[in-house]
Amino acid sequence: MMGGAHEPYVMLMASLPAHGPFLSSENPLISAIRLEERLRFLNPEDRADLERLGDALAWSRIPLGTEDATYLATLVRVIQTVRNDCLRDMIRDRLEVRTLLAALRRRMAGEDAPAAGTAWGYGRYTETIRKNWSLPDFGVSHSFPWVSKARERLEADDSAAVERIALKAAWDATSRYANGHFFDFEAVACYVVKWYLADHWAQYDVAASTARFSALLDAASGDALDVRIPA
């Protein structure tokens, strides 16, 4: 239903506090428990799509040491089961942000470009990034105008700023998908994605994030980029 209204979802959306501007509150304006209570109004098919969204984006659920090709194959299978086009596009966009951040971090660590044909990232820009490894913006700044700022913050060892840049990119993309959707499943999905972004920032811990990234580097084979980077 494109922008339409499904009566239970009208009630659901009307019960949720507006998010406000990007990360304008220190914590989400509704607790996880209360949000879960509201989501009981979803029909089973839509609820399953939201759960698949979480499966695709929850980087903390991925066991350390999982090979890139294995992870990517699993990811593709999950995305293929998502029925809703809007959700599939949101997952794709978020993972493309993660792939680009992973490339920035790997290059800064002195790694070479992944070999041709290597399963190393997700989305429409993996080959462009690989071929333009030596360019400061990997040749993708037209699609990711924030990449230069993220690179500068990475070089300054400002992990919190990089995290905020990535979250802002995801927030803005979600806002675009929400345009024209008010009381349908797409509106609910966009709301939930923004809730997770706000919650992620509220729980963000620079030391813990750095420690996990170091562990991921240690676990990686060294010849492929890892897309499992928080964004």
N, C-alpha and C positions, 0 to 999 in steps of 0.2 A: 504494500500500500504506500504509494508515493505521496507523502505529505498529508495523507488522509487521517481519519480518526477512527480508532477502534475503541469502543466505550470503556473497557477495563483499563486501556492505556491512557485515556483521558484522565481517569481517576488517579492512575499511578503518577503521571507527570505533574498533575495538579498538587500532589502530596509532597513533591520534592522541592527543597529550597534551591533557588537559582544559584548557580556557581559564582556569578560575578566575574570580574576581570581575571586574567591569568594569575593564578596563585596569590589572589588578593587576601586570602585567609591562611593563617598558620596551619590549620587543619581543615579537612573536609567539613562542610556545614551539616552533614548528616553522618551518623555513625555507621560502621559496617553492619551492625546488627539491624538497625532500622532500615538501611537500604535493602538488606536481604529480605526483610519483611515486606517491603513494597514490591519486590520483584516476584513475589508469589503470584501476582496477577498475570504474569507472562504465561502464554500457552506453552506446552511442552516443547514444540519445535523451536520457538524463539528462545526459550531458556537454554536448549541444547546449543544453539548458535552462540549465545553469550559464553557458555562454558568453553566452547572451542576457541573463542577469542582469547580467553584467559590461558588456555593451553598453549596457544601460539605465541603469546607475548610474555608469559611469566618466565623470565630468564633464570630466576632463582630456583626453579624446579628442575633445571637441567643438571644431571650428575656431572661433576668435574671429570674430565678425561674422555667425555663423549666425543668421538671423531666427528669432524665437520660434515663429511658425506652422510654419516648416519643421522646426525641431527637434521640436516637439510631434507633428507628423504622423509623423515618423520614429519617435519614441518609441512612439506608439500602435501602429504596425505591428510593432515589435519585441515589445512586450508581448503582442500578439495571437498571436504565434507560440509563446509559452511554453505548454507543455502542462500544467504542474503548477500547480494552484490555489494551493498554499501559496507558491510562488515569485512568482506574479502578485501576491498580496496583500503579500508582503514588498517587492516593487518599488514597488507603490502607496504603501505606508506611508512608505518612504524618500523618495520623490519629493514626498510631501505635506509632509514635514519641510523639504525644500529649498525648496518653494514658499513656505512660511510664513517661513522665514529670508530669502528673497529679498524678500518683501513688507516685512519689518521694515527691511531695509537700504535699500530704495528709498524707503520713507516717511521714514526718517531723513535721506536725501539730499534731501528736500524735494519728491519727486515726488507728483503727484496719483494718485488711484485709476485703474486702467486703465479704459478705456471699455468700456461694456457690449458683449458680443459679441467682445471681443478675446481672442485665444488667448495667454494670458500665463502660465499655470501648469498644474499637473496635480493631479487628484484630486477628492475630494468636497467640498472647502471653498473652491474658488476664488471662487465667487459670494458666499459668506458673507463672505470676506475683503474682496472688492471693495466690497460694500455697507456694510461696517462699517469702512472705511478709517480713520476718525477715532477709533475706539475703541482704547484702548491695547493690547488683546489681540485686536483684530479680531473679537471675539465668538466666539472658538474655544478659550478657555482650558479649557472643559469637556472638550475632546478633546485639547488640548495644554497640560497644566498647567504646563509649563516655559516657556511663551511670555513670561511677565512677567519671569522671571529672565533670559532671553535678551535681552529688550529692555533691561533694566538694564545688562547687560554690554556690549551694543552701544553704549549711550549713554556708558559709561565707557571706550570704545575698547579693550576687553579681548577681542581677537579669539580668543585661545587659550581663554578661558573659554567663549565662544560655541561654538567648535568642540567643546569637551568636552561641553557641554550637548546639542548635536545628536547627537554620537556616543552619548551615554548613552541618548537617546531611541531611537535605532536599535537599540542593544544590548538594551534592555529589550523592545522589540517583537519582536526576533528570539528572545529567550528565551521569550516567550509562544508563538510559533509552534513552538518546539522541544518544548513540553510534549506528552508522549505519544509522542514520536518518539525512538527510541533506535538502531535499526540499519537504518533504511530510507533512501531517498533524501532525504526531508525532513530527517532528522537530519544527513545529509552537507551539504545545502544550508545549513542554519542554521549549521553549524560553519564553512563556508567564508565566509559573510557575516560572522561574528564575526571570523574571521581577517583579512579585509580591513579591518574597522573598527580592529582592533588595529594592523595594519600602517600604516594611514593615520595614526593618531595617532603612531606611532613616527617616521614620516617628515615629520610636520607641521612646517612652517616658517612662522612668523607673517609674516615679511617677504615670502616668496614668495606666500603666500595673499593678502595685502593687494595685492600688485602685480597678481596675476591678476584679482582682483575689480575693481580700478581699470580694467584693460584691458577687462574685460567691460562696465563702465559706459560707457567711451568708445566701444565698438563697438556698443552698443545704439542703437536708433532714438530712444529717449527717451520713447516713448509706450506702451511695453509693459514689463511686468515680465519679468525673465529668471530662469528657474527653474534655471539651470545654476550653482548655488552649492554649494560643497562642504558636505557634511553627514555 
